[in-house]
Amino acid sequence: MSDQNIEKPVSSPMASTSVVDIFMELLGHLGRQGKVGVGRAQERGRHELEIRQLKKDRSKRLEKLGREVMALVDGGELTHPGLAAHMAHIQGLDRKIQAEFASQLSGAEQDGDLAEE
């Protein structure tokens, strides 16, 4: 019987070692790539935070400038038709805010009156 002479493949310890080495090399490569990706994300986050802070500082500076311009217009030291229109609009908004606030206070007082009865 010639079937008996068929040799069975023998697993070589060297073959398993090379697969393990390849796997370990792959894991090492993935780890290095992950560190690079994390570094890039950190750098991008730092830049976004810096841009957000600069925009916040700019907005605060514009608010301060607006308050100073309003004070100059109110004091008669600065006149311009565009500024006058904006001032009138802001004053209208201020009146609406005051009216809403007064309405809220009177509503709270009425609720308090009902609770006492």
Buried (B, 14 or more C-beta within 10 A) or exposed (E): EEEEEEEEEEEEEEEEEEEEEEEEEEEEEEEEEEEEEEEEEEEEEEEEEEEEEEEEEEEEEEEEEEEEBBEEBEEEEBEEEEBEEBBEEEEEEEEEEEEEEEEEEEEEEEEEEEEEE
